Amino acid sequence: EGRLWVGTWAGGVNILLDEEKGIFTNFKDWIKNDTYPIQHVFDIHFDENYIWIAAFDEGLYRYNKKTAELRLFKNNENDPDGISSNQPLRIFEDSNKNLWIGSQSGLSVIQSKDKAIGKFKVYRPSDLDPNSIPSNYIQQIFEDHKQNIWIATEKGLSRYVPEGDNFLTFTQKDGLPVNEINS
């Protein structure tokens, strides 16, 4: 967007307007919208049409750059297409323009074709499925040069396997020094 955007704890998103004078403005003032608090920001992501904001204890915000609509995606256990948690920590866009959202309560993915409607797929650990993601706590998300998606969790490093829509997890048993992977 050509400006420095800063996510803060208890101060929301702030945008550097004038670097020489050190002048910032708050995102809510910039978009002239006080509908939502947007307080505890862990991550900000820009794509072609939207600005995505991961706000802890609030959910995932999506700001439409063309229409100026601000929408909040919150966890709703009764919504099968909803986001996994109101505590998003990481936002990552892969090379196919899919958005991966890591939280303390699972992994959510929104396919590029579903960004406008806000349809999420949620991945959580399952004792019954050894190929499920090993932990709800998602520390980091990364894509390598072979387009493999890697998920850092507190119980190992997982690689997403698209053919099975599941995960292959590496832990201390596979040679890692510890199971808690931060980045």
Disulfide bonds with the S-S distance in Angstrom:
none
